[in-house]
Amino acid sequence: MSGGDAWKGNIKARLYERVRERGCDSLTAFAEARPAAPLYALADQLGNDVAAVQVLSGLLAEAEQRKQVTRFVRDVLVRLLSQSLPNGWPAVLDDANRFKVAKALGSWSAYTPETHEERVSQVGDALLANPPPPGWRPLGPDDELLRTLLPDEEA
Amino acid sequence: MNIDQFCVKLEQAHHEAIHGGGNWKLGRTWPDEWNRMIMKALREAEAKAGRMLTRNEVLDIVAERMTDYRIPINFTPGRMR
């Protein structure tokens, strides 16, 4: 993996050049056309010199402008869940599955802006305390359960 | 596995790969962002798991997040002890 190139040159310019080459006028539009795809998959489609965290940063910046940060935060969880639990929420939370859930929730916290840290942690606890139906796989940030747990609050 | 000890070794092992990265947002250099992010990911995963993570579980999480950063994964397991 020649990852070093992802951190050279004008990162933002490269990111948006690639987005435009793929016919989208924003990262948000590019990502919405690929619902629930893991972040690394979004980056791979933009080039192997684009890092998933760069896509993440760009999506957050756009979300801030649109005042849709909470929706962005839900979207990040959706993508992490599809990476960690490709078959959806486990029927049994045995040790191995508990780790997969914890991995997704932990990374969700790490990728969440400070403004939403506490709520994200609470949502994680809520999902563990009252598990969704087995096989639950949110398909996007407008998933009903996620919207209930983490509703939009922006004015 | 003790996450703090792990992160010190991780930083030592990948100093060269991490050093010299470009800025993205908020004016922070991304090594700081990486350190903060991976510590958070590990601690929160531990909290949600309700127990200490095993060595393999820590490596699992770190490898995934390194992929997200496009950091080449060339662990030398012996050096990580």
gemmi code that builds the backbone of each chain (N, CA, C; Angstrom):
import gemmi

chains = {
    "A": [
        ("MET", (0.845, -1.192, 0.000), (0.000, 0.000, 0.000), (0.876, 1.237, 0.000)),
        ("SER", (0.846, 2.023, -1.075), (1.709, 3.204, -1.139), (0.987, 4.372, -0.496)),
        ("GLY", (0.798, 4.277, 0.803), (-0.030, 5.263, 1.486), (0.581, 6.631, 1.592)),
        ("GLY", (1.902, 6.723, 1.452), (2.549, 8.004, 1.676), (2.050, 9.094, 0.763)),
        ("ASP", (1.656, 8.744, -0.448), (1.202, 9.758, -1.395), (-0.065, 10.456, -0.936)),
        ("ALA", (-0.832, 9.821, -0.104), (-2.087, 10.415, 0.354), (-1.843, 11.658, 1.189)),
        ("TRP", (-0.623, 11.791, 1.737), (-0.332, 12.915, 2.621), (0.614, 13.921, 2.002)),
        ("LYS", (0.745, 13.832, 0.685), (1.593, 14.803, -0.025), (0.736, 15.739, -0.853)),
        ("GLY", (1.295, 16.890, -1.128), (0.629, 17.824, -2.037), (-0.588, 18.483, -1.423)),
        ("ASN", (-1.446, 18.962, -2.287), (-2.645, 19.666, -1.836), (-3.774, 18.658, -1.668)),
        ("ILE", (-3.962, 18.260, -0.422), (-4.894, 17.171, -0.123), (-6.321, 17.537, -0.506)),
        ("LYS", (-6.723, 18.727, -0.118), (-8.094, 19.141, -0.369), (-8.367, 19.276, -1.866)),
        ("ALA", (-7.405, 19.855, -2.575), (-7.578, 20.030, -4.015), (-7.716, 18.679, -4.706)),
        ("ARG", (-6.873, 17.727, -4.301), (-6.922, 16.395, -4.919), (-8.262, 15.726, -4.647)),
        ("LEU", (-8.706, 15.848, -3.413), (-9.971, 15.237, -3.013), (-11.116, 15.739, -3.893)),
        ("TYR", (-11.198, 17.044, -4.036), (-12.311, 17.623, -4.797), (-12.163, 17.426, -6.298)),
        ("GLU", (-10.928, 17.361, -6.743), (-10.691, 17.052, -8.167), (-11.254, 15.669, -8.480)),
        ("ARG", (-10.986, 14.730, -7.606), (-11.456, 13.358, -7.808), (-12.979, 13.276, -7.719)),
        ("VAL", (-13.563, 14.034, -6.803), (-15.017, 14.046, -6.648), (-15.663, 14.574, -7.926)),
        ("ARG", (-15.081, 15.648, -8.458), (-15.629, 16.246, -9.688), (-15.448, 15.314, -10.876)),
        ("GLU", (-14.294, 14.640, -10.917), (-14.051, 13.687, -12.007), (-15.126, 12.608, -12.036)),
        ("ARG", (-15.683, 12.310, -10.858), (-16.710, 11.290, -10.759), (-18.116, 11.878, -10.853)),
        ("GLY", (-18.176, 13.107, -11.316), (-19.474, 13.710, -11.660), (-20.275, 14.249, -10.483)),
        ("CYS", (-19.624, 14.434, -9.330), (-20.360, 14.974, -8.189), (-19.864, 16.375, -7.868)),
        ("ASP", (-20.783, 17.199, -7.358), (-20.354, 18.569, -7.057), (-20.041, 18.761, -5.576)),
        ("SER", (-20.159, 17.678, -4.806), (-19.787, 17.755, -3.396), (-19.434, 16.354, -2.912)),
        ("LEU", (-18.677, 16.320, -1.839), (-18.349, 15.037, -1.215), (-19.614, 14.379, -0.664)),
        ("THR", (-20.510, 15.232, -0.165), (-21.763, 14.723, 0.387), (-22.549, 13.979, -0.681)),
        ("ALA", (-22.629, 14.578, -1.859), (-23.347, 13.927, -2.959), (-22.656, 12.621, -3.344)),
        ("PHE", (-21.344, 12.648, -3.397), (-20.575, 11.445, -3.725), (-20.854, 10.339, -2.711)),
        ("ALA", (-20.833, 10.706, -1.428), (-21.051, 9.723, -0.371), (-22.500, 9.222, -0.360)),
        ("GLU", (-23.451, 10.120, -0.604), (-24.865, 9.724, -0.598), (-25.189, 8.756, -1.712)),
        ("ALA", (-24.414, 8.853, -2.791), (-24.616, 7.914, -3.907), (-24.064, 6.533, -3.563)),
        ("ARG", (-23.374, 6.442, -2.446), (-22.797, 5.170, -2.011), (-23.194, 4.920, -0.556)),
        ("PRO", (-24.481, 4.764, -0.319), (-24.957, 4.667, 1.071), (-24.386, 3.440, 1.769)),
        ("ALA", (-24.034, 3.612, 3.008), (-23.541, 2.537, 3.876), (-22.209, 1.931, 3.424)),
        ("ALA", (-21.594, 2.482, 2.391), (-20.256, 1.976, 2.024), (-19.275, 2.383, 3.113)),
        ("PRO", (-18.382, 1.478, 3.533), (-17.390, 1.867, 4.540), (-16.531, 3.037, 4.047)),
        ("LEU", (-15.992, 3.787, 4.974), (-15.218, 4.977, 4.610), (-14.024, 4.622, 3.730)),
        ("TYR", (-13.381, 3.489, 4.006), (-12.219, 3.125, 3.191), (-12.648, 2.841, 1.750)),
        ("ALA", (-13.864, 2.357, 1.585), (-14.375, 2.074, 0.237), (-14.618, 3.384, -0.522)),
        ("LEU", (-15.124, 4.382, 0.177), (-15.304, 5.698, -0.453), (-13.950, 6.236, -0.909)),
        ("ALA", (-12.966, 6.115, -0.035), (-11.628, 6.619, -0.371), (-11.044, 5.847, -1.549)),
        ("ASP", (-11.181, 4.536, -1.516), (-10.649, 3.712, -2.608), (-11.223, 4.138, -3.945)),
        ("GLN", (-12.498, 4.494, -3.948), (-13.126, 4.897, -5.210), (-12.629, 6.256, -5.688)),
        ("LEU", (-12.045, 7.007, -4.791), (-11.511, 8.321, -5.187), (-10.039, 8.235, -5.581)),
        ("GLY", (-9.393, 7.131, -5.202), (-7.986, 6.950, -5.556), (-7.206, 6.401, -4.386)),
        ("ASN", (-6.125, 5.655, -4.667), (-5.361, 5.100, -3.550), (-4.405, 6.119, -2.938)),
        ("ASP", (-4.531, 7.364, -3.415), (-3.803, 8.450, -2.753), (-4.783, 9.385, -2.056)),
        ("VAL", (-5.939, 8.839, -1.719), (-6.924, 9.560, -0.919), (-7.204, 8.701, 0.309)),
        ("ALA", (-7.137, 9.321, 1.482), (-7.354, 8.563, 2.713), (-8.783, 8.748, 3.195)),
        ("ALA", (-9.314, 7.696, 3.811), (-10.687, 7.737, 4.320), (-10.892, 8.884, 5.302)),
        ("VAL", (-9.878, 9.174, 6.110), (-10.055, 10.262, 7.086), (-10.117, 11.622, 6.409)),
        ("GLN", (-9.520, 11.721, 5.224), (-9.616, 12.970, 4.471), (-11.050, 13.140, 3.955)),
        ("VAL", (-11.626, 12.034, 3.489), (-13.028, 12.060, 3.072), (-13.904, 12.454, 4.261)),
        ("LEU", (-13.607, 11.856, 5.405), (-14.357, 12.141, 6.626), (-14.290, 13.624, 6.982)),
        ("SER", (-13.093, 14.185, 6.956), (-12.913, 15.611, 7.268), (-13.697, 16.482, 6.307)),
        ("GLY", (-13.641, 16.118, 5.028), (-14.353, 16.887, 4.013), (-15.862, 16.807, 4.209)),
        ("LEU", (-16.351, 15.622, 4.528), (-17.789, 15.451, 4.764), (-18.234, 16.271, 5.971)),
        ("LEU", (-17.410, 16.281, 7.007), (-17.750, 17.060, 8.203), (-17.784, 18.546, 7.874)),
        ("ALA", (-16.799, 19.016, 7.145), (-16.763, 20.437, 6.782), (-18.018, 20.821, 5.994)),
        ("GLU", (-18.416, 19.974, 5.058), (-19.633, 20.258, 4.276), (-20.863, 20.211, 5.179)),
        ("ALA", (-20.897, 19.248, 6.084), (-22.043, 19.116, 6.995), (-22.176, 20.344, 7.889)),
        ("GLU", (-21.029, 20.873, 8.317), (-21.052, 22.079, 9.148), (-21.667, 23.242, 8.380)),
        ("GLN", (-21.296, 23.364, 7.114), (-21.854, 24.451, 6.297), (-23.351, 24.307, 6.117)),
        ("ARG", (-23.808, 23.071, 5.988), (-25.243, 22.827, 5.766), (-26.022, 22.695, 7.072)),
        ("LYS", (-25.318, 22.793, 8.195), (-25.938, 22.581, 9.506), (-26.602, 21.207, 9.580)),
        ("GLN", (-25.854, 20.206, 9.110), (-26.362, 18.839, 9.153), (-25.337, 17.918, 9.804)),
        ("VAL", (-24.715, 18.393, 10.857), (-23.647, 17.629, 11.493), (-24.193, 16.372, 12.158)),
        ("THR", (-25.363, 16.461, 12.775), (-25.911, 15.272, 13.436), (-26.191, 14.174, 12.409)),
        ("ARG", (-26.693, 14.567, 11.285), (-26.935, 13.600, 10.206), (-25.618, 12.956, 9.752)),
        ("PHE", (-24.587, 13.797, 9.641), (-23.247, 13.299, 9.295), (-22.799, 12.261, 10.326)),
        ("VAL", (-22.990, 12.572, 11.600), (-22.560, 11.668, 12.671), (-23.291, 10.326, 12.565)),
        ("ARG", (-24.586, 10.377, 12.262), (-25.329, 9.128, 12.062), (-24.756, 8.358, 10.870)),
        ("ASP", (-24.430, 9.075, 9.820), (-23.904, 8.440, 8.613), (-22.587, 7.718, 8.894)),
        ("VAL", (-21.753, 8.318, 9.741), (-20.478, 7.679, 10.073), (-20.725, 6.342, 10.765)),
        ("LEU", (-21.684, 6.316, 11.680), (-21.981, 5.050, 12.364), (-22.453, 3.998, 11.368)),
        ("VAL", (-23.320, 4.408, 10.459), (-23.824, 3.480, 9.448), (-22.667, 2.826, 8.698)),
        ("ARG", (-21.698, 3.626, 8.322), (-20.561, 3.104, 7.538), (-19.648, 2.222, 8.387)),
        ("LEU", (-19.480, 2.573, 9.650), (-18.649, 1.749, 10.534), (-19.340, 0.422, 10.844)),
        ("LEU", (-20.660, 0.475, 11.008), (-21.401, -0.764, 11.273), (-21.323, -1.696, 10.076)),
        ("SER", (-21.391, -1.125, 8.875), (-21.370, -2.014, 7.706), (-19.985, -2.630, 7.529)),
        ("GLN", (-18.973, -1.964, 8.089), (-17.626, -2.515, 8.028), (-17.435, -3.613, 9.082)),
        ("SER", (-17.909, -3.344, 10.282), (-17.677, -4.229, 11.414), (-18.681, -5.377, 11.493)),
        ("LEU", (-19.923, -5.079, 11.093), (-21.004, -6.061, 11.191), (-21.722, -6.141, 9.854)),
        ("PRO", (-21.057, -6.725, 8.850), (-21.650, -6.761, 7.509), (-22.956, -7.541, 7.439)),
        ("ASN", (-23.204, -8.421, 8.412), (-24.460, -9.175, 8.425), (-25.496, -8.556, 9.353)),
        ("GLY", (-25.220, -7.356, 9.774), (-26.184, -6.683, 10.640), (-25.958, -6.998, 12.106)),
        ("TRP", (-26.839, -6.469, 12.936), (-26.689, -6.647, 14.375), (-26.739, -8.124, 14.719)),
        ("PRO", (-25.818, -8.560, 15.559), (-25.762, -9.995, 15.853), (-26.959, -10.460, 16.677)),
        ("ALA", (-27.344, -11.697, 16.429), (-28.463, -12.273, 17.177), (-28.056, -12.523, 18.626)),
        ("VAL", (-26.804, -12.935, 18.783), (-26.286, -13.221, 20.121), (-25.056, -12.354, 20.357)),
        ("LEU", (-25.052, -11.672, 21.497), (-23.898, -10.815, 21.800), (-22.878, -11.623, 22.608)),
        ("ASP", (-22.277, -12.609, 21.911), (-21.215, -13.366, 22.573), (-19.955, -12.504, 22.580)),
        ("ASP", (-18.878, -13.059, 23.070), (-17.670, -12.269, 23.250), (-17.172, -11.671, 21.933)),
        ("ALA", (-17.166, -12.504, 20.899), (-16.655, -12.050, 19.603), (-17.532, -10.938, 19.026)),
        ("ASN", (-18.844, -11.112, 19.120), (-19.761, -10.103, 18.589), (-19.741, -8.832, 19.428)),
        ("ARG", (-19.598, -9.017, 20.715), (-19.517, -7.845, 21.591), (-18.319, -6.985, 21.187)),
        ("PHE", (-17.214, -7.642, 20.849), (-16.037, -6.891, 20.399), (-16.323, -6.146, 19.098)),
        ("LYS", (-16.978, -6.812, 18.149), (-17.261, -6.161, 16.859), (-18.118, -4.912, 17.065)),
        ("VAL", (-19.105, -5.044, 17.934), (-19.955, -3.887, 18.246), (-19.115, -2.801, 18.917)),
        ("ALA", (-18.302, -3.208, 19.877), (-17.463, -2.252, 20.608), (-16.481, -1.555, 19.672)),
        ("LYS", (-15.955, -2.294, 18.723), (-15.025, -1.716, 17.757), (-15.712, -0.616, 16.947)),
        ("ALA", (-16.909, -0.925, 16.448), (-17.651, 0.064, 15.655), (-17.996, 1.291, 16.512)),
        ("LEU", (-18.472, 1.052, 17.710), (-18.869, 2.172, 18.577), (-17.668, 2.993, 19.029)),
        ("GLY", (-16.564, 2.321, 19.289), (-15.352, 3.028, 19.705), (-14.818, 3.904, 18.595)),
        ("SER", (-14.800, 3.374, 17.392), (-14.319, 4.149, 16.254), (-15.285, 5.281, 15.934)),
        ("TRP", (-16.567, 5.022, 16.167), (-17.563, 6.088, 15.956), (-17.262, 7.281, 16.881)),
        ("SER", (-16.973, 6.995, 18.112), (-16.595, 8.058, 19.053), (-15.363, 8.803, 18.569)),
        ("ALA", (-14.385, 8.060, 18.107), (-13.125, 8.669, 17.682), (-13.318, 9.565, 16.465)),
        ("TYR", (-14.270, 9.239, 15.618), (-14.515, 9.997, 14.393), (-15.583, 11.072, 14.559)),
        ("THR", (-16.094, 11.207, 15.768), (-17.170, 12.166, 16.022), (-16.605, 13.489, 16.504)),
        ("PRO", (-17.141, 14.625, 15.990), (-16.676, 15.914, 16.508), (-17.041, 16.079, 17.986)),
        ("GLU", (-16.261, 16.892, 18.675), (-16.452, 17.089, 20.119), (-17.875, 17.453, 20.495)),
        ("THR", (-18.520, 18.233, 19.617), (-19.876, 18.708, 19.904), (-20.856, 17.556, 20.136)),
        ("HIS", (-20.552, 16.407, 19.555), (-21.495, 15.288, 19.609), (-20.980, 14.095, 20.398)),
        ("GLU", (-19.820, 14.264, 21.033), (-19.167, 13.144, 21.721), (-20.055, 12.471, 22.748)),
        ("GLU", (-20.656, 13.303, 23.591), (-21.419, 12.734, 24.696), (-22.644, 11.978, 24.191)),
        ("ARG", (-23.339, 12.590, 23.256), (-24.549, 11.940, 22.719), (-24.186, 10.631, 22.031)),
        ("VAL", (-23.082, 10.633, 21.321), (-22.644, 9.424, 20.615), (-22.374, 8.296, 21.615)),
        ("SER", (-21.744, 8.632, 22.712), (-21.481, 7.618, 23.730), (-22.786, 7.086, 24.314)),
        ("GLN", (-23.725, 7.977, 24.526), (-25.021, 7.566, 25.072), (-25.774, 6.666, 24.098)),
        ("VAL", (-25.692, 7.003, 22.821), (-26.356, 6.176, 21.807), (-25.742, 4.781, 21.806)),
        ("GLY", (-24.428, 4.725, 21.912), (-23.749, 3.428, 21.975), (-24.233, 2.603, 23.156)),
        ("ASP", (-24.326, 3.246, 24.302), (-24.813, 2.554, 25.496), (-26.255, 2.093, 25.302)),
        ("ALA", (-27.060, 2.940, 24.663), (-28.473, 2.602, 24.427), (-28.603, 1.381, 23.519)),
        ("LEU", (-27.764, 1.326, 22.495), (-27.812, 0.181, 21.571), (-27.423, -1.112, 22.281)),
        ("LEU", (-26.506, -1.011, 23.203), (-26.087, -2.203, 23.945), (-27.133, -2.602, 24.984)),
        ("ALA", (-27.755, -1.607, 25.597), (-28.739, -1.890, 26.642), (-30.051, -2.419, 26.063)),
        ("ASN", (-30.448, -1.857, 24.906), (-31.686, -2.275, 24.240), (-31.365, -2.610, 22.796)),
        ("PRO", (-30.834, -3.797, 22.558), (-30.317, -4.124, 21.225), (-31.393, -4.071, 20.156)),
        ("PRO", (-30.987, -3.640, 18.965), (-31.900, -3.668, 17.825), (-32.218, -5.115, 17.452)),
        ("PRO", (-33.197, -5.323, 16.590), (-33.509, -6.689, 16.165), (-32.303, -7.311, 15.467)),
        ("PRO", (-32.117, -8.615, 15.628), (-31.002, -9.280, 14.938), (-31.071, -9.019, 13.446)),
        ("GLY", (-29.926, -8.763, 12.863), (-29.885, -8.497, 11.429), (-30.094, -7.038, 11.067)),
        ("TRP", (-30.372, -6.183, 12.068), (-30.569, -4.753, 11.793), (-29.335, -4.179, 11.102)),
        ("ARG", (-29.568, -3.568, 9.938), (-28.489, -2.951, 9.174), (-28.976, -1.618, 8.651)),
        ("PRO", (-28.619, -0.532, 9.328), (-29.061, 0.770, 8.818), (-28.499, 1.002, 7.419)),
        ("LEU", (-29.338, 1.477, 6.533), (-28.934, 1.670, 5.137), (-28.483, 3.097, 4.861)),
        ("GLY", (-28.648, 3.963, 5.844), (-28.231, 5.339, 5.669), (-28.560, 6.135, 6.915)),
        ("PRO", (-28.200, 7.416, 6.924), (-28.378, 8.234, 8.120), (-29.845, 8.499, 8.473)),
        ("ASP", (-30.756, 8.180, 7.565), (-32.173, 8.396, 7.855), (-32.844, 7.151, 8.406)),
        ("ASP", (-32.052, 6.165, 8.777), (-32.602, 4.967, 9.412), (-33.451, 5.389, 10.616)),
        ("GLU", (-34.629, 4.773, 10.700), (-35.585, 5.199, 11.724), (-35.057, 5.065, 13.141)),
        ("LEU", (-34.442, 3.934, 13.446), (-33.929, 3.735, 14.801), (-32.852, 4.765, 15.130)),
        ("LEU", (-31.948, 4.989, 14.196), (-30.871, 5.948, 14.436), (-31.406, 7.361, 14.622)),
        ("ARG", (-32.425, 7.693, 13.838), (-33.007, 9.034, 13.965), (-33.715, 9.203, 15.302)),
        ("THR", (-34.220, 8.099, 15.838), (-34.855, 8.149, 17.163), (-33.788, 8.346, 18.241)),
        ("LEU", (-32.689, 7.620, 18.095), (-31.638, 7.689, 19.106), (-30.831, 8.974, 19.024)),
        ("LEU", (-30.649, 9.476, 17.817), (-29.814, 10.664, 17.608), (-30.510, 11.602, 16.629)),
        ("PRO", (-31.569, 12.264, 17.129), (-32.351, 13.125, 16.233), (-31.592, 14.386, 15.835)),
        ("ASP", (-31.967, 14.947, 14.662), (-31.435, 16.242, 14.255), (-31.872, 17.265, 15.285)),
        ("GLU", (-30.936, 18.137, 15.621), (-31.282, 19.170, 16.595), (-30.981, 20.566, 16.101)),
        ("GLU", (-30.278, 20.612, 14.931), (-29.848, 21.920, 14.470), (-31.028, 22.784, 14.072)),
        ("ALA", (-30.872, 24.066, 14.274), (-31.937, 25.010, 13.906), (-32.045, 25.116, 12.397)),
    ],
    "B": [
        ("MET", (-4.755, -6.065, 27.209), (-3.536, -5.346, 26.834), (-3.612, -3.910, 27.332)),
        ("ASN", (-2.520, -3.401, 27.832), (-2.491, -2.035, 28.328), (-2.377, -1.071, 27.146)),
        ("ILE", (-3.427, -0.303, 26.952), (-3.493, 0.552, 25.765), (-2.414, 1.627, 25.766)),
        ("ASP", (-2.121, 2.187, 26.915), (-1.120, 3.260, 26.973), (0.246, 2.765, 26.523)),
        ("GLN", (0.637, 1.605, 27.020), (1.943, 1.062, 26.645), (1.977, 0.756, 25.162)),
        ("PHE", (0.862, 0.234, 24.678), (0.793, -0.096, 23.253), (0.999, 1.147, 22.401)),
        ("CYS", (0.345, 2.234, 22.779), (0.387, 3.429, 21.937), (1.780, 4.039, 21.900)),
        ("VAL", (2.507, 3.926, 22.980), (3.882, 4.439, 22.977), (4.710, 3.643, 21.970)),
        ("LYS", (4.574, 2.318, 22.028), (5.340, 1.476, 21.096), (4.920, 1.730, 19.658)),
        ("LEU", (3.613, 1.932, 19.449), (3.107, 2.183, 18.107), (3.743, 3.446, 17.541)),
        ("GLU", (3.805, 4.452, 18.371), (4.368, 5.713, 17.914), (5.836, 5.549, 17.556)),
        ("GLN", (6.561, 4.824, 18.351), (7.987, 4.614, 18.084), (8.193, 3.845, 16.783)),
        ("ALA", (7.349, 2.839, 16.613), (7.516, 1.972, 15.452), (7.173, 2.678, 14.140)),
        ("HIS", (6.274, 3.617, 14.195), (5.809, 4.233, 12.960), (6.140, 5.710, 12.877)),
        ("HIS", (7.130, 6.124, 13.620), (7.491, 7.538, 13.622), (7.800, 8.046, 12.224)),
        ("GLU", (8.519, 7.245, 11.487), (8.921, 7.688, 10.170), (7.730, 7.830, 9.222)),
        ("ALA", (6.813, 6.882, 9.327), (5.630, 6.938, 8.455), (4.747, 8.119, 8.827)),
        ("ILE", (4.667, 8.381, 10.125), (3.764, 9.423, 10.609), (4.359, 10.816, 10.398)),
        ("HIS", (5.655, 10.945, 10.603), (6.301, 12.262, 10.566), (6.227, 12.890, 9.179)),
        ("GLY", (5.969, 14.129, 9.160), (6.033, 14.826, 7.880), (4.751, 14.798, 7.081)),
        ("GLY", (3.653, 14.383, 7.701), (2.376, 14.385, 6.992), (1.865, 15.803, 6.799)),
        ("GLY", (0.933, 15.965, 5.895), (0.374, 17.287, 5.622), (-0.710, 17.660, 6.617)),
        ("ASN", (-1.016, 18.934, 6.671), (-2.125, 19.396, 7.510), (-3.430, 19.150, 6.794)),
        ("TRP", (-4.474, 19.016, 7.526), (-5.783, 18.973, 6.866), (-6.651, 20.093, 7.417)),
        ("LYS", (-7.291, 19.858, 8.489), (-8.141, 20.928, 9.023), (-7.781, 21.204, 10.468)),
        ("LEU", (-8.286, 22.307, 10.956), (-8.128, 22.737, 12.338), (-6.675, 23.103, 12.668)),
        ("GLY", (-5.806, 23.120, 11.687), (-4.432, 23.536, 11.939), (-3.612, 22.528, 12.699)),
        ("ARG", (-4.197, 21.382, 13.076), (-3.382, 20.388, 13.773), (-2.610, 19.564, 12.753)),
        ("THR", (-1.385, 19.213, 13.096), (-0.681, 18.272, 12.230), (-1.288, 16.902, 12.469)),
        ("TRP", (-1.268, 16.081, 11.399), (-2.060, 14.875, 11.564), (-1.472, 13.838, 12.495)),
        ("PRO", (-0.163, 13.855, 12.817), (0.286, 12.911, 13.860), (-0.440, 13.128, 15.179)),
        ("ASP", (-0.665, 14.389, 15.556), (-1.403, 14.650, 16.788), (-2.808, 14.106, 16.674)),
        ("GLU", (-3.385, 14.306, 15.500), (-4.747, 13.852, 15.280), (-4.811, 12.324, 15.350)),
        ("TRP", (-3.830, 11.669, 14.763), (-3.783, 10.211, 14.794), (-3.709, 9.717, 16.231)),
        ("ASN", (-2.796, 10.273, 16.999), (-2.624, 9.823, 18.383), (-3.913, 9.984, 19.178)),
        ("ARG", (-4.494, 11.175, 19.049), (-5.731, 11.454, 19.776), (-6.826, 10.490, 19.329)),
        ("MET", (-6.937, 10.308, 18.007), (-7.996, 9.470, 17.461), (-7.849, 8.025, 17.890)),
        ("ILE", (-6.652, 7.451, 17.778), (-6.504, 6.028, 18.062), (-6.676, 5.743, 19.548)),
        ("MET", (-6.216, 6.675, 20.374), (-6.425, 6.494, 21.826), (-7.913, 6.481, 22.126)),
        ("LYS", (-8.635, 7.388, 21.511), (-10.068, 7.475, 21.722), (-10.761, 6.204, 21.246)),
        ("ALA", (-10.402, 5.757, 20.052), (-11.025, 4.556, 19.480), (-10.803, 3.356, 20.388)),
        ("LEU", (-9.586, 3.226, 20.911), (-9.268, 2.079, 21.754), (-9.960, 2.177, 23.106)),
        ("ARG", (-9.895, 3.345, 23.725), (-10.512, 3.507, 25.045), (-12.025, 3.319, 24.992)),
        ("GLU", (-12.634, 3.893, 23.964), (-14.086, 3.784, 23.846), (-14.505, 2.355, 23.524)),
        ("ALA", (-13.718, 1.668, 22.713), (-14.025, 0.271, 22.409), (-13.924, -0.564, 23.689)),
        ("GLU", (-12.926, -0.263, 24.481), (-12.753, -0.966, 25.747), (-13.948, -0.703, 26.654)),
        ("ALA", (-14.365, 0.553, 26.710), (-15.511, 0.911, 27.559), (-16.774, 0.186, 27.107)),
        ("LYS", (-16.987, 0.151, 25.802), (-18.200, -0.496, 25.272), (-18.105, -2.014, 25.366)),
        ("ALA", (-16.909, -2.548, 25.303), (-16.755, -4.004, 25.447), (-16.937, -4.418, 26.902)),
        ("GLY", (-16.709, -3.471, 27.807), (-16.870, -3.755, 29.226), (-15.733, -4.575, 29.810)),
        ("ARG", (-14.640, -4.609, 29.117), (-13.467, -5.365, 29.591), (-12.228, -4.862, 28.850)),
        ("MET", (-11.062, -5.247, 29.343), (-9.831, -4.913, 28.617), (-9.827, -5.658, 27.280)),
        ("LEU", (-9.264, -5.045, 26.282), (-9.161, -5.679, 24.975), (-7.949, -6.599, 24.953)),
        ("THR", (-8.056, -7.669, 24.182), (-6.890, -8.540, 24.005), (-5.926, -7.852, 23.039)),
        ("ARG", (-4.719, -8.388, 22.999), (-3.707, -7.835, 22.090), (-4.201, -7.873, 20.650)),
        ("ASN", (-4.782, -8.996, 20.257), (-5.260, -9.125, 18.874), (-6.391, -8.151, 18.566)),
        ("GLU", (-7.230, -7.899, 19.568), (-8.325, -6.956, 19.367), (-7.788, -5.533, 19.201)),
        ("VAL", (-6.783, -5.195, 19.989), (-6.159, -3.880, 19.837), (-5.570, -3.748, 18.436)),
        ("LEU", (-4.846, -4.772, 18.008), (-4.230, -4.729, 16.680), (-5.282, -4.656, 15.584)),
        ("ASP", (-6.394, -5.342, 15.797), (-7.500, -5.323, 14.842), (-8.002, -3.888, 14.629)),
        ("ILE", (-8.262, -3.212, 15.736), (-8.759, -1.834, 15.663), (-7.711, -0.915, 15.048)),
        ("VAL", (-6.482, -1.057, 15.503), (-5.419, -0.182, 14.996), (-5.227, -0.391, 13.494)),
        ("ALA", (-5.247, -1.634, 13.069), (-5.060, -1.921, 11.634), (-6.166, -1.279, 10.801)),
        ("GLU", (-7.400, -1.382, 11.273), (-8.520, -0.772, 10.542), (-8.364, 0.728, 10.439)),
        ("ARG", (-8.005, 1.357, 11.546), (-7.878, 2.811, 11.540), (-6.654, 3.241, 10.719)),
        ("MET", (-5.611, 2.442, 10.737), (-4.437, 2.770, 9.917), (-4.793, 2.721, 8.438)),
        ("THR", (-5.671, 1.792, 8.094), (-6.146, 1.725, 6.716), (-6.855, 3.020, 6.351)),
        ("ASP", (-7.651, 3.529, 7.285), (-8.362, 4.782, 7.036), (-7.406, 5.958, 6.846)),
        ("TYR", (-6.214, 5.873, 7.411), (-5.219, 6.933, 7.268), (-4.255, 6.677, 6.118)),
        ("ARG", (-4.398, 5.520, 5.483), (-3.437, 5.116, 4.432), (-2.022, 5.036, 4.994)),
        ("ILE", (-1.903, 4.629, 6.241), (-0.577, 4.373, 6.810), (-0.224, 2.948, 6.440)),
        ("PRO", (0.943, 2.740, 5.827), (1.308, 1.369, 5.467), (1.400, 0.508, 6.723)),
        ("ILE", (0.781, -0.643, 6.656), (0.795, -1.514, 7.822), (1.954, -2.475, 7.687)),
        ("ASN", (3.008, -2.233, 8.414), (4.134, -3.155, 8.392), (4.553, -3.455, 9.823)),
        ("PHE", (3.607, -3.986, 10.530), (3.889, -4.374, 11.914), (4.992, -5.407, 11.969)),
        ("THR", (5.857, -5.249, 12.926), (6.761, -6.328, 13.273), (6.316, -6.748, 14.666)),
        ("PRO", (5.536, -7.829, 14.756), (4.895, -8.173, 16.026), (5.853, -8.170, 17.203)),
        ("GLY", (7.052, -8.657, 17.020), (8.008, -8.702, 18.126), (8.312, -7.345, 18.704)),
        ("ARG", (8.326, -6.337, 17.825), (8.665, -4.996, 18.289), (7.514, -4.355, 19.056)),
        ("MET", (6.326, -4.970, 18.911), (5.170, -4.346, 19.530), (4.990, -4.785, 20.973)),
        ("ARG", (5.848, -5.678, 21.436), (5.656, -6.177, 22.807), (6.059, -5.137, 23.843)),
    ],
}
model = gemmi.Model(1)
for chain_id, residues in chains.items():
    chain = gemmi.Chain(chain_id)
    for i, (resn, *xyz) in enumerate(residues, 1):
        res = gemmi.Residue()
        res.name, res.seqid = resn, gemmi.SeqId(i, " ")
        for name, pos in zip(("N", "CA", "C"), xyz):
            atom = gemmi.Atom()
            atom.name, atom.element = name, gemmi.Element(name[0])
            atom.pos, atom.b_iso = gemmi.Position(*pos), 0.0
            res.add_atom(atom)
        chain.add_residue(res)
    model.add_chain(chain)
structure = gemmi.Structure()
structure.add_model(model)
structure.setup_entities()
